Amino acid sequence: MLQREILSYLAQHPDAKDTVEGIMHWWLPDTETGVRASDVGSALEGLALKGWVTVSSLGQGTRVYGLERARRGEILEWLEN
C-alpha cells in the first residue's frame, strides 16, 4: 500500500524529491498519523531495489528519494494493475 501511494505521488509529480520525513508530511498526508518512518523507509528501499526510486545521500545519514524517470512508463503500467 505505501509503495503504491508513493509511486502514485511520483507519477503525478515526477520532479519531486524528499526525505522520509518530508514524504510522510507532503506525499502521504492522509496516512501520516498511522504510519511510522521506518515503514516508509522500508517501502522506499524496496522501490529503490526495483530501480523505480532514486536515492541520494546528503551526508550525516540524510537520504533523499525521487522518481527514476527512465522507469516511469513501467511504473505507470504497474499502477494501472
N, C-alpha and C positions, 0 to 999 in steps of 0.2 A: 504494500500500500504506500509506504513512504517513498519507495523508489518511483512509483508511478506518479505521485504528486510532484516530486522533484523534477522528473522528466517533463511533465505537463507544463510546469512553470518555465522550464528552459526552452521548450518548444515554442512558447509564446514570447519569451524574452531571451533570444539566443545570445545576446551580448552580456547577460547577467553573470556576475561573479561575486562570490561572498564566502565568508567563513561559516562554520556550523551555526554559530550564534546568530549571525545575520540571516542565514537561511531559515532558521526557526522563526525569526521575527518577521521577515519580509516575504519569504516564499511560502511559508506554511502557517500563516497567522491563525487559521481556524483550528489547527491542531497543536498550537504552541503550548497550551497548558497541560495537555495529556501526553506529550512526547518528551523523552529525555534526549539530551545532547548526544549521549552515547548511541542511542538508536539511530539518530540522524547521521552521525558519523559512520556507523556501520553500513547504513543504506548507501551513503556516498562512496565509501570504499568499495562496496560491491559494484556500483556503477562504474567506478574507475577501473576495476578489474576487467569489466566488459569492454572498456575502451570508450564508453559513452560520456564520461565526465573527465575533465582535465583536473589535475591537482598541481597547484603551485605553492611553494614554500616561501613564506615571507620572513623566515627566521624566528627564533625563540618558540618554535613549535606551532606557529600560526600557519594554517593551511587555507588556501583559497580554492574554491571549486567553481567550475564553469562547464559549459557545453563543449563537447568535442564536435565542432561544426562539421567535420568531414563525415560524421556518422549520423547527422540529423535525419536523413531520409530513412535510415534503418530504425531510428528511434521513433519517428512518426508512425512508421508501419507497426511497430510493436505496441504503441499506444492505442492504435485502432483496434487491436485484438483484445 
